[in-house]
Amino acid sequence: MVDGTLGENSGGLGGIGLDLHGDDGAKYYYAHLSGIEVSSGPVKQGDVIGYVGNTGNGAGGPPHLHFQLHPGGGEPVNPYPTVKVLCG
């Protein structure tokens, strides 16, 4: 989505997960991953950071990604409009 800094947030309901603190000021939350490629540090848009899975309370279901967008690090908003624009 954007360049930024990653931090791991694994555990609890989300299972294996990551927080991306974007250079745009937003926080991006990824959960239910099957594995992590980069657990912390700077990343560039397009880097592989993790793999879709079914961990946490998604265990036993189909692999999927729980994704949240937190503008300015605040409350989550519907990410669809942003994803549509950024990913085409």
C-alpha positions in Angstrom: 0.0 0.0 0.0 2.6 2.5 1.2 6.2 2.8 2.4 6.4 2.6 6.2 7.7 0.7 9.3 6.4 -2.7 10.3 5.8 -4.1 13.7 4.6 -7.6 14.6 1.2 -7.8 16.5 0.8 -11.6 16.7 -1.3 -13.2 19.4 -4.9 -13.1 20.5 -7.9 -13.0 18.1 -5.8 -11.9 15.1 -3.3 -14.8 15.3 -0.2 -14.0 13.3 -0.4 -10.3 12.4 1.4 -7.1 11.5 1.0 -3.4 11.9 2.3 -1.1 9.2 2.8 2.5 10.3 2.7 4.2 6.9 4.7 7.2 5.9 1.3 8.7 5.0 0.4 8.8 8.7 -2.1 5.9 8.6 -1.8 2.6 10.4 -2.5 -0.6 8.4 -3.5 -3.7 10.4 -3.0 -7.3 8.9 -4.3 -10.4 10.8 -4.8 -14.1 10.4 -1.6 -14.5 8.4 0.0 -18.0 8.0 3.5 -16.5 8.2 5.5 -13.3 8.2 8.3 -12.4 5.8 9.3 -9.2 7.5 8.5 -8.8 11.2 9.8 -5.3 11.8 11.6 -2.4 10.3 11.3 -0.3 7.2 9.5 -1.6 4.1 8.7 -0.2 0.7 5.4 -0.4 -1.2 5.3 -3.8 -3.0 7.5 -5.7 -0.5 6.1 -9.0 0.6 5.5 -8.7 4.3 3.4 -11.8 5.0 1.2 -14.6 3.7 -2.6 -15.1 3.9 -3.7 -17.7 6.4 -6.3 -18.7 9.0 -4.7 -18.1 12.4 -6.2 -16.8 15.6 -10.0 -16.9 15.7 -9.9 -17.6 12.0 -8.4 -21.0 12.6 -10.2 -23.8 10.8 -11.8 -21.6 8.2 -10.7 -20.6 4.8 -7.5 -18.6 4.4 -8.2 -14.9 4.4 -6.8 -11.5 5.4 -8.3 -9.3 8.1 -7.2 -5.8 7.0 -7.9 -2.5 8.7 -7.1 1.1 7.8 -6.6 3.6 10.6 -6.2 7.1 9.2 -3.9 9.1 11.4 -3.5 6.0 13.6 -7.1 6.6 14.9 -10.3 4.5 14.6 -10.6 2.1 11.7 -12.6 3.1 8.6 -13.8 1.1 5.6 -10.7 0.4 3.6 -12.4 -0.4 0.3 -12.2 3.1 -1.3 -8.5 3.4 -0.4 -7.6 -0.1 -1.6 -9.6 0.5 -4.8 -7.6 3.7 -5.6 -4.2 2.4 -4.6 -4.5 -1.1 -6.1 -6.4 -0.2 -9.2 
